[in-house]
Amino acid sequence: VQLVESGGGLVHRGDSLRLSCATSGLAMRYYHMGWFRQAPGKEREGVSCISDADHETITTIDADSVKGRFTIPRDDAKNTVYLEKNNLNPEDTAVYYCAADPKSCLLGTYDDMDYRGKGTLVTVSS
């Protein structure tokens, strides 16, 4: 199983950016997916989670710091989950990690997720 993040880079305050997490070796529709981030000198934190696609209703959870700015769409036909980020600010600078778990995704459960990617760096300049 592999999760590969991409789309990171250097952007400016107020810009938008879309991160991608391409999965292989698993049927992503049966997995809860999440994005987590770790800023320099800080602990890793949850950003957004989306429930698996095997139920009628798909739900999402977003951290307070990104509500209204970030969304986490999933495309199970492409086995890819995205993190769409708008109105970025320097506090969003971090390495962003993607994770997958068949049971659940909660913002505080990165270490409990079955599969995790290696991350992609996003730097937001002021």
GUROVO-182739 format. One record per residue: residue in three letters; residue number from 1; z, x, y of N, C-alpha, C, O, CB in turn. Coordinates in steps of 0.1 Angstrom, whole numbers, plus 5000, padded with zeros to 4 digits. Last residue first. Glycine has a CB too. Layout:
GUROVO-182739
+-----+-----+------+--------+---------+-------+---------+----------+------+--------+---------+------+--------+---------+-------+---------+----------+
:  aa :   i : n_up : n_east : n_north : ca_up : ca_east : ca_north : c_up : c_east : c_north : o_up : o_east : o_north : cb_up : cb_east : cb_north :
+-----+-----+------+--------+---------+-------+---------+----------+------+--------+---------+------+--------+---------+-------+---------+----------+
: ALA : NUM :    Z :      X :       Y :     Z :       X :        Y :    Z :      X :       Y :    Z :      X :       Y :     Z :       X :        Y :
...
+-----+-----+------+--------+---------+-------+---------+----------+------+--------+---------+------+--------+---------+-------+---------+----------+
END
This chain:
GUROVO-182739
+-----+-----+------+--------+---------+-------+---------+----------+------+--------+---------+------+--------+---------+-------+---------+----------+
:  aa :   i : n_up : n_east : n_north : ca_up : ca_east : ca_north : c_up : c_east : c_north : o_up : o_east : o_north : cb_up : cb_east : cb_north :
+-----+-----+------+--------+---------+-------+---------+----------+------+--------+---------+------+--------+---------+-------+---------+----------+
: SER : 126 : 5035 :   5045 :    5357 :  5038 :    5036 :     5369 : 5028 :   5039 :    5380 : 5029 :   5032 :    5390 :  5052 :    5038 :     5373 :
: SER : 125 : 5022 :   5043 :    5324 :  5025 :    5050 :     5336 : 5027 :   5040 :    5347 : 5022 :   5029 :    5348 :  5014 :    5060 :     5339 :
: VAL : 124 : 5030 :   5039 :    5291 :  5027 :    5031 :     5303 : 5031 :   5039 :    5315 : 5043 :   5041 :    5317 :  5033 :    5017 :     5303 :
: THR : 123 : 5019 :   5047 :    5260 :  5025 :    5053 :     5272 : 5021 :   5045 :    5284 : 5009 :   5043 :    5286 :  5022 :    5068 :     5274 :
: VAL : 122 : 5023 :   5043 :    5226 :  5018 :    5037 :     5238 : 5026 :   5042 :    5250 : 5038 :   5042 :    5250 :  5020 :    5021 :     5238 :
: LEU : 121 : 5015 :   5056 :    5195 :  5022 :    5058 :     5207 : 5015 :   5050 :    5219 : 5003 :   5051 :    5220 :  5023 :    5073 :     5210 :
: THR : 120 : 5020 :   5041 :    5163 :  5010 :    5045 :     5173 : 5017 :   5045 :    5187 : 5025 :   5036 :    5190 :  4998 :    5035 :     5174 :
: GLY : 119 : 5031 :   5044 :    5129 :  5033 :    5042 :     5143 : 5021 :   5047 :    5151 : 5013 :   5055 :    5147 :  5045 :    5049 :     5147 :
: LYS : 118 : 5031 :   5043 :    5102 :  5036 :    5055 :     5108 : 5037 :   5055 :    5123 : 5042 :   5064 :    5129 :  5027 :    5067 :     5104 :
: GLY : 117 : 5044 :   5012 :    5086 :  5033 :    5022 :     5091 : 5040 :   5034 :    5097 : 5052 :   5035 :    5099 :  5023 :    5015 :     5100 :
: ARG : 116 : 5060 :   4999 :    5057 :  5060 :    5003 :     5072 : 5049 :   5013 :    5075 : 5047 :   5022 :    5066 :  5074 :    5009 :     5076 :
: TYR : 115 : 5073 :   4975 :    5035 :  5063 :    4985 :     5038 : 5062 :   4987 :    5054 : 5064 :   4978 :    5061 :  5049 :    4980 :     5033 :
: ASP : 114 : 5097 :   4960 :    5034 :  5092 :    4967 :     5022 : 5082 :   4978 :    5025 : 5082 :   4989 :    5019 :  5085 :    4957 :     5012 :
: MET : 113 : 5123 :   4961 :    5057 :  5110 :    4957 :     5054 : 5104 :   4966 :    5043 : 5107 :   4978 :    5042 :  5101 :    4958 :     5067 :
: ASP : 112 : 5147 :   4972 :    5064 :  5147 :    4963 :     5052 : 5133 :   4959 :    5048 : 5131 :   4953 :    5037 :  5156 :    4951 :     5054 :
: ASP : 111 : 5144 :   4984 :    5088 :  5147 :    4993 :     5076 : 5147 :   4985 :    5063 : 5146 :   4991 :    5052 :  5161 :    4999 :     5078 :
: TYR : 110 : 5140 :   4962 :    5105 :  5129 :    4972 :     5102 : 5132 :   4980 :    5089 : 5123 :   4981 :    5081 :  5128 :    4981 :     5114 :
: THR : 109 : 5154 :   4939 :    5113 :  5154 :    4943 :     5099 : 5143 :   4953 :    5096 : 5137 :   4953 :    5085 :  5151 :    4930 :     5091 :
: GLY : 108 : 5158 :   4925 :    5137 :  5167 :    4936 :     5134 : 5166 :   4942 :    5120 : 5175 :   4949 :    5116 :  5181 :    4931 :     5136 :
: LEU : 107 : 5139 :   4905 :    5138 :  5138 :    4916 :     5148 : 5147 :   4928 :    5144 : 5144 :   4939 :    5149 :  5141 :    4911 :     5162 :
: LEU : 106 : 5127 :   4897 :    5105 :  5136 :    4894 :     5117 : 5136 :   4906 :    5126 : 5134 :   4917 :    5121 :  5151 :    4891 :     5112 :
: CYS : 105 : 5108 :   4884 :    5081 :  5108 :    4894 :     5092 : 5117 :   4889 :    5102 : 5115 :   4879 :    5108 :  5094 :    4897 :     5097 :
: SER : 104 : 5109 :   4881 :    5045 :  5112 :    4876 :     5058 : 5109 :   4888 :    5068 : 5107 :   4899 :    5064 :  5126 :    4871 :     5060 :
: LYS : 103 : 5096 :   4886 :    5020 :  5107 :    4877 :     5021 : 5109 :   4872 :    5035 : 5110 :   4860 :    5037 :  5120 :    4884 :     5016 :
: PRO : 102 : 5076 :   4906 :    5020 :  5073 :    4893 :     5014 : 5084 :   4882 :    5016 : 5081 :   4870 :    5014 :  5070 :    4894 :     4999 :
: ASP : 101 : 5068 :   4925 :    5049 :  5078 :    4921 :     5038 : 5075 :   4908 :    5033 : 5072 :   4898 :    5040 :  5092 :    4922 :     5044 :
: ALA : 100 : 5057 :   4951 :    5069 :  5054 :    4940 :     5061 : 5065 :   4937 :    5051 : 5070 :   4947 :    5045 :  5040 :    4941 :     5055 :
: ALA :  99 : 5052 :   4966 :    5102 :  5059 :    4965 :     5090 : 5056 :   4951 :    5083 : 5052 :   4942 :    5089 :  5074 :    4966 :     5092 :
: CYS :  98 : 5043 :   4990 :    5127 :  5040 :    4977 :     5120 : 5048 :   4977 :    5107 : 5049 :   4988 :    5101 :  5025 :    4975 :     5118 :
: TYR :  97 : 5055 :   5004 :    5157 :  5054 :    5004 :     5142 : 5051 :   4990 :    5137 : 5056 :   4981 :    5142 :  5066 :    5010 :     5136 :
: TYR :  96 : 5050 :   5024 :    5185 :  5050 :    5010 :     5180 : 5047 :   5011 :    5165 : 5037 :   5017 :    5161 :  5040 :    5001 :     5187 :
: VAL :  95 : 5068 :   5044 :    5206 :  5060 :    5044 :     5194 : 5061 :   5030 :    5188 : 5072 :   5025 :    5186 :  5064 :    5055 :     5184 :
: ALA :  94 : 5066 :   5035 :    5242 :  5073 :    5037 :     5229 : 5063 :   5040 :    5218 : 5051 :   5038 :    5220 :  5081 :    5024 :     5225 :
: THR :  93 : 5069 :   5018 :    5271 :  5065 :    5030 :     5265 : 5073 :   5033 :    5253 : 5086 :   5033 :    5253 :  5067 :    5042 :     5276 :
: ASP :  92 : 5079 :   4996 :    5285 :  5072 :    4994 :     5272 : 5067 :   5006 :    5265 : 5062 :   5006 :    5254 :  5060 :    4984 :     5274 :
: GLU :  91 : 5087 :   5005 :    5309 :  5098 :    5003 :     5299 : 5092 :   4999 :    5285 : 5099 :   4999 :    5275 :  5107 :    4992 :     5303 :
: PRO :  90 : 5064 :   5004 :    5325 :  5069 :    5017 :     5319 : 5079 :   5016 :    5308 : 5081 :   5024 :    5299 :  5074 :    5027 :     5330 :
: ASN :  89 : 5047 :   4974 :    5314 :  5055 :    4982 :     5324 : 5060 :   4995 :    5317 : 5059 :   4996 :    5305 :  5066 :    4974 :     5329 :
: LEU :  88 : 5019 :   4951 :    5311 :  5028 :    4962 :     5306 : 5035 :   4969 :    5317 : 5030 :   4970 :    5329 :  5019 :    4973 :     5299 :
: ASN :  87 : 5006 :   4926 :    5309 :  5015 :    4930 :     5320 : 5025 :   4941 :    5316 : 5037 :   4939 :    5317 :  5023 :    4917 :     5325 :
: ASN :  86 : 5004 :   4921 :    5274 :  5000 :    4919 :     5288 : 5010 :   4923 :    5297 : 5022 :   4924 :    5294 :  4996 :    4904 :     5290 :
: LYS :  85 : 4994 :   4927 :    5242 :  5004 :    4930 :     5252 : 4998 :   4929 :    5266 : 4987 :   4935 :    5269 :  5010 :    4945 :     5250 :
: GLU :  84 : 4992 :   4918 :    5209 :  4985 :    4917 :     5222 : 4996 :   4918 :    5233 : 5005 :   4910 :    5234 :  4977 :    4904 :     5222 :
: LEU :  83 : 4991 :   4931 :    5179 :  5001 :    4929 :     5190 : 4994 :   4930 :    5203 : 4989 :   4940 :    5207 :  5013 :    4940 :     5189 :
: TYR :  82 : 4979 :   4919 :    5147 :  4977 :    4925 :     5161 : 4990 :   4923 :    5169 : 4999 :   4915 :    5166 :  4965 :    4919 :     5168 :
: VAL :  81 : 4970 :   4925 :    5114 :  4979 :    4919 :     5123 : 4978 :   4926 :    5137 : 4977 :   4938 :    5137 :  4994 :    4917 :     5118 :
: THR :  80 : 4947 :   4921 :    5088 :  4951 :    4928 :     5100 : 4960 :   4919 :    5108 : 4958 :   4907 :    5110 :  4939 :    4933 :     5108 :
: ASN :  79 : 4930 :   4912 :    5068 :  4942 :    4919 :     5064 : 4948 :   4927 :    5076 : 4952 :   4938 :    5074 :  4940 :    4928 :     5052 :
: LYS :  78 : 4910 :   4896 :    5075 :  4908 :    4910 :     5077 : 4920 :   4918 :    5073 : 4920 :   4930 :    5075 :  4905 :    4912 :     5092 :
: ALA :  77 : 4920 :   4872 :    5069 :  4907 :    4875 :     5063 : 4904 :   4890 :    5065 : 4897 :   4896 :    5056 :  4896 :    4866 :     5070 :
: ASP :  76 : 4943 :   4871 :    5085 :  4944 :    4874 :     5070 : 4931 :   4877 :    5063 : 4931 :   4884 :    5053 :  4952 :    4862 :     5063 :
: ASP :  75 : 4952 :   4880 :    5113 :  4939 :    4876 :     5108 : 4939 :   4880 :    5093 : 4936 :   4891 :    5089 :  4927 :    4883 :     5115 :
: ARG :  74 : 4977 :   4870 :    5137 :  4973 :    4876 :     5124 : 4960 :   4871 :    5120 : 4956 :   4859 :    5122 :  4984 :    4873 :     5113 :
: PRO :  73 : 4992 :   4878 :    5169 :  4983 :    4870 :     5160 : 4980 :   4878 :    5147 : 4980 :   4890 :    5147 :  4970 :    4867 :     5168 :
: ILE :  72 : 5016 :   4880 :    5187 :  5014 :    4886 :     5175 : 5005 :   4878 :    5166 : 5010 :   4872 :    5156 :  5028 :    4889 :     5167 :
: THR :  71 : 5020 :   4888 :    5222 :  5018 :    4878 :     5212 : 5014 :   4886 :    5199 : 5010 :   4897 :    5200 :  5007 :    4868 :     5215 :
: PHE :  70 : 5039 :   4894 :    5253 :  5033 :    4899 :     5240 : 5031 :   4887 :    5230 : 5038 :   4877 :    5231 :  5042 :    4909 :     5233 :
: ARG :  69 : 5048 :   4879 :    5274 :  5039 :    4890 :     5277 : 5032 :   4894 :    5264 : 5020 :   4898 :    5264 :  5046 :    4901 :     5283 :
: GLY :  68 : 5066 :   4859 :    5266 :  5056 :    4856 :     5276 : 5046 :   4866 :    5279 : 5036 :   4864 :    5287 :  5063 :    4852 :     5289 :
: LYS :  67 : 5089 :   4883 :    5257 :  5085 :    4869 :     5257 : 5076 :   4866 :    5269 : 5079 :   4870 :    5280 :  5098 :    4860 :     5257 :
: VAL :  66 : 5099 :   4908 :    5258 :  5085 :    4907 :     5257 : 5080 :   4893 :    5257 : 5068 :   4890 :    5257 :  5080 :    4914 :     5245 :
: SER :  65 : 5127 :   4908 :    5258 :  5120 :    4917 :     5268 : 5105 :   4915 :    5268 : 5098 :   4920 :    5277 :  5124 :    4931 :     5265 :
: ASP :  64 : 5134 :   4891 :    5237 :  5135 :    4886 :     5251 : 5127 :   4895 :    5261 : 5121 :   4889 :    5270 :  5150 :    4885 :     5255 :
: ALA :  63 : 5111 :   4893 :    5210 :  5123 :    4898 :     5217 : 5123 :   4893 :    5231 : 5112 :   4891 :    5237 :  5123 :    4914 :     5217 :
: ASP :  62 : 5100 :   4865 :    5191 :  5097 :    4876 :     5201 : 5110 :   4880 :    5207 : 5119 :   4872 :    5210 :  5087 :    4871 :     5211 :
: ILE :  61 : 5087 :   4851 :    5162 :  5099 :    4855 :     5169 : 5096 :   4866 :    5179 : 5089 :   4876 :    5175 :  5111 :    4859 :     5159 :
: THR :  60 : 5067 :   4824 :    5149 :  5069 :    4838 :     5155 : 5082 :   4839 :    5162 : 5089 :   4829 :    5166 :  5057 :    4840 :     5165 :
: THR :  59 : 5054 :   4806 :    5121 :  5063 :    4808 :     5132 : 5064 :   4822 :    5137 : 5061 :   4832 :    5129 :  5077 :    4803 :     5128 :
: ILE :  58 : 5032 :   4784 :    5108 :  5034 :    4798 :     5110 : 5043 :   4799 :    5122 : 5040 :   4793 :    5133 :  5021 :    4806 :     5112 :
: THR :  57 : 5031 :   4758 :    5085 :  5035 :    4762 :     5098 : 5038 :   4777 :    5099 : 5046 :   4782 :    5091 :  5048 :    4754 :     5103 :
: GLU :  56 : 5024 :   4757 :    5058 :  5017 :    4749 :     5068 : 5019 :   4754 :    5082 : 5010 :   4754 :    5091 :  5020 :    4735 :     5067 :
: HIS :  55 : 5022 :   4790 :    5043 :  5029 :    4777 :     5046 : 5021 :   4770 :    5057 : 5013 :   4776 :    5064 :  5043 :    4779 :     5050 :
: ASP :  54 : 5013 :   4815 :    5041 :  5012 :    4807 :     5029 : 5019 :   4794 :    5031 : 5021 :   4787 :    5021 :  5018 :    4814 :     5018 :
: ALA :  53 : 5014 :   4835 :    5060 :  5004 :    4824 :     5062 : 5003 :   4815 :    5050 : 4994 :   4806 :    5050 :  4990 :    4830 :     5064 :
: ASP :  52 : 5047 :   4845 :    5071 :  5035 :    4846 :     5062 : 5026 :   4834 :    5064 : 5031 :   4823 :    5069 :  5039 :    4847 :     5048 :
: SER :  51 : 5056 :   4848 :    5106 :  5058 :    4844 :     5092 : 5046 :   4845 :    5084 : 5035 :   4846 :    5090 :  5064 :    4830 :     5091 :
: ILE :  50 : 5060 :   4876 :    5127 :  5052 :    4864 :     5124 : 5054 :   4861 :    5109 : 5054 :   4870 :    5101 :  5037 :    4865 :     5128 :
: CYS :  49 : 5078 :   4892 :    5154 :  5076 :    4889 :     5139 : 5068 :   4876 :    5138 : 5068 :   4868 :    5147 :  5090 :    4888 :     5132 :
: SER :  48 : 5082 :   4918 :    5178 :  5077 :    4905 :     5174 : 5076 :   4904 :    5159 : 5073 :   4914 :    5152 :  5063 :    4902 :     5181 :
: VAL :  47 : 5102 :   4939 :    5181 :  5094 :    4934 :     5192 : 5089 :   4919 :    5189 : 5092 :   4910 :    5196 :  5081 :    4943 :     5194 :
: GLY :  46 : 5132 :   4956 :    5174 :  5122 :    4946 :     5170 : 5115 :   4941 :    5182 : 5121 :   4939 :    5193 :  5128 :    4935 :     5162 :
: GLU :  45 : 5138 :   4991 :    5180 :  5141 :    4977 :     5182 : 5129 :   4968 :    5178 : 5117 :   4972 :    5177 :  5144 :    4974 :     5197 :
: ARG :  44 : 5154 :   5022 :    5175 :  5142 :    5013 :     5173 : 5147 :   4999 :    5175 : 5158 :   4995 :    5172 :  5137 :    5016 :     5158 :
: GLU :  43 : 5171 :   5037 :    5203 :  5170 :    5032 :     5189 : 5158 :   5023 :    5188 : 5153 :   5017 :    5197 :  5183 :    5025 :     5185 :
: LYS :  42 : 5159 :   5063 :    5225 :  5165 :    5050 :     5222 : 5164 :   5047 :    5207 : 5156 :   5053 :    5200 :  5159 :    5039 :     5231 :
: GLY :  41 : 5144 :   5086 :    5231 :  5159 :    5086 :     5233 : 5166 :   5073 :    5230 : 5178 :   5072 :    5233 :  5162 :    5090 :     5247 :
: PRO :  40 : 5115 :   5067 :    5238 :  5121 :    5081 :     5238 : 5136 :   5080 :    5240 : 5141 :   5074 :    5250 :  5115 :    5090 :     5248 :
: ALA :  39 : 5115 :   5037 :    5218 :  5113 :    5044 :     5230 : 5120 :   5058 :    5230 : 5129 :   5060 :    5222 :  5118 :    5036 :     5242 :
: GLN :  38 : 5101 :   5022 :    5192 :  5111 :    5031 :     5195 : 5107 :   5039 :    5207 : 5098 :   5047 :    5207 :  5114 :    5041 :     5183 :
: ARG :  37 : 5094 :   4989 :    5178 :  5091 :    5000 :     5187 : 5103 :   5009 :    5189 : 5115 :   5005 :    5188 :  5086 :    4996 :     5200 :
: PHE :  36 : 5076 :   4967 :    5156 :  5089 :    4973 :     5161 : 5085 :   4985 :    5170 : 5074 :   4990 :    5169 :  5098 :    4977 :     5149 :
: TRP :  35 : 5062 :   4938 :    5143 :  5061 :    4950 :     5152 : 5074 :   4954 :    5157 : 5082 :   4946 :    5161 :  5051 :    4947 :     5164 :
: GLY :  34 : 5056 :   4923 :    5111 :  5064 :    4925 :     5123 : 5060 :   4938 :    5131 : 5054 :   4947 :    5125 :  5079 :    4926 :     5120 :
: MET :  33 : 5050 :   4896 :    5088 :  5046 :    4909 :     5095 : 5054 :   4910 :    5108 : 5058 :   4901 :    5114 :  5031 :    4908 :     5098 :
: HIS :  32 : 5053 :   4884 :    5056 :  5058 :    4883 :     5069 : 5055 :   4897 :    5076 : 5057 :   4907 :    5070 :  5073 :    4879 :     5070 :
: TYR :  31 : 5027 :   4879 :    5033 :  5037 :    4887 :     5039 : 5041 :   4883 :    5053 : 5032 :   4879 :    5061 :  5032 :    4902 :     5039 :
: TYR :  30 : 5005 :   4867 :    5022 :  5018 :    4863 :     5016 : 5030 :   4871 :    5022 : 5041 :   4871 :    5017 :  5018 :    4866 :     5001 :
: ARG :  29 : 4984 :   4877 :    5035 :  4987 :    4863 :     5038 : 5001 :   4859 :    5032 : 5007 :   4850 :    5037 :  4977 :    4854 :     5033 :
: MET :  28 : 4979 :   4903 :    5024 :  4987 :    4901 :     5036 : 4991 :   4887 :    5039 : 5002 :   4885 :    5045 :  4979 :    4906 :     5048 :
: ALA :  27 : 4981 :   4916 :    4996 :  4975 :    4903 :     5001 : 4984 :   4899 :    5013 : 4994 :   4892 :    5011 :  4975 :    4892 :     4989 :
: LEU :  26 : 4977 :   4951 :    4996 :  4985 :    4940 :     4995 : 4978 :   4927 :    5000 : 4968 :   4929 :    5008 :  4999 :    4941 :     5003 :
: GLY :  25 : 4960 :   4972 :    5001 :  4968 :    4973 :     4989 : 4978 :   4961 :    4987 : 4986 :   4961 :    4978 :  4976 :    4985 :     4989 :
: SER :  24 : 4963 :   4975 :    5036 :  4955 :    4976 :     5024 : 4964 :   4977 :    5012 : 4976 :   4982 :    5013 :  4945 :    4989 :     5024 :
: THR :  23 : 4961 :   4965 :    5071 :  4968 :    4967 :     5058 : 4958 :   4968 :    5046 : 4947 :   4963 :    5047 :  4978 :    4955 :     5056 :
: ALA :  22 : 4961 :   4976 :    5103 :  4953 :    4973 :     5092 : 4960 :   4975 :    5079 : 4966 :   4986 :    5077 :  4940 :    4981 :     5093 :
: CYS :  21 : 4971 :   4966 :    5133 :  4977 :    4971 :     5121 : 4969 :   4966 :    5109 : 4969 :   4955 :    5105 :  4993 :    4966 :     5119 :
: SER :  20 : 4965 :   4972 :    5167 :  4961 :    4967 :     5154 : 4969 :   4973 :    5143 : 4972 :   4985 :    5144 :  4945 :    4969 :     5152 :
: LEU :  19 : 4972 :   4963 :    5201 :  4974 :    4972 :     5189 : 4970 :   4964 :    5177 : 4970 :   4952 :    5176 :  4989 :    4976 :     5188 :
: ARG :  18 : 4958 :   4959 :    5232 :  4959 :    4953 :     5219 : 4961 :   4964 :    5208 : 4952 :   4972 :    5206 :  4947 :    4944 :     5216 :
: LEU :  17 : 4969 :   4956 :    5265 :  4965 :    4965 :     5254 : 4967 :   4957 :    5241 : 4976 :   4949 :    5240 :  4974 :    4978 :     5254 :
: SER :  16 : 4967 :   4955 :    5301 :  4969 :    4949 :     5288 : 4964 :   4958 :    5277 : 4956 :   4968 :    5280 :  4960 :    4936 :     5288 :
: ASP :  15 : 4986 :   4967 :    5331 :  4975 :    4966 :     5321 : 4978 :   4958 :    5309 : 4989 :   4955 :    5306 :  4970 :    4981 :     5317 :
: GLY :  14 : 5009 :   4970 :    5345 :  5001 :    4958 :     5347 : 4989 :   4956 :    5338 : 4983 :   4946 :    5337 :  4997 :    4957 :     5361 :
: ARG :  13 : 5007 :   5005 :    5347 :  5015 :    4993 :     5349 : 5006 :   4981 :    5351 : 4996 :   4982 :    5359 :  5025 :    4995 :     5361 :
: HIS :  12 : 4982 :   5019 :    5325 :  4989 :    5018 :     5337 : 4997 :   5005 :    5338 : 4995 :   4995 :    5331 :  4980 :    5019 :     5349 :
: VAL :  11 : 4981 :   5038 :    5294 :  4977 :    5027 :     5303 : 4986 :   5027 :    5315 : 4995 :   5035 :    5316 :  4978 :    5014 :     5295 :
: LEU :  10 : 4973 :   5058 :    5267 :  4979 :    5058 :     5280 : 4973 :   5047 :    5289 : 4961 :   5046 :    5290 :  4977 :    5072 :     5287 :
: GLY :   9 : 4978 :   5044 :    5234 :  4972 :    5053 :     5243 : 4979 :   5052 :    5256 : 4990 :   5047 :    5257 :  4957 :    5050 :     5246 :
: GLY :   8 : 4969 :   5025 :    5203 :  4978 :    5031 :     5213 : 4971 :   5040 :    5223 : 4959 :   5043 :    5221 :  4989 :    5038 :     5207 :
: GLY :   7 : 4952 :   5017 :    5183 :  4951 :    5011 :     5196 : 4960 :   5016 :    5207 : 4959 :   5012 :    5218 :  4953 :    4996 :     5194 :
: SER :   6 : 4968 :   5013 :    5151 :  4958 :    5019 :     5160 : 4958 :   5011 :    5173 : 4964 :   5000 :    5174 :  4944 :    5019 :     5154 :
: GLU :   5 : 4985 :   5017 :    5119 :  4984 :    5012 :     5133 : 4974 :   5019 :    5141 : 4971 :   5031 :    5139 :  4998 :    5013 :     5140 :
: VAL :   4 : 4983 :   5009 :    5087 :  4978 :    5019 :     5097 : 4977 :   5012 :    5110 : 4968 :   5003 :    5112 :  4964 :    5025 :     5092 :
: LEU :   3 : 4998 :   5007 :    5057 :  4997 :    5000 :     5070 : 4994 :   5011 :    5080 : 5001 :   5021 :    5081 :  5011 :    4993 :     5073 :
: GLN :   2 : 4992 :   5005 :    5022 :  4991 :    5013 :     5035 : 4991 :   5003 :    5046 : 4984 :   4993 :    5046 :  4979 :    5022 :     5035 :
: VAL :   1 : 5000 :   5008 :    4988 :  5000 :    5000 :     5000 : 5000 :   5009 :    5012 : 5008 :   5019 :    5013 :  5012 :    4990 :     5000 :
+-----+-----+------+--------+---------+-------+---------+----------+------+--------+---------+------+--------+---------+-------+---------+----------+
END
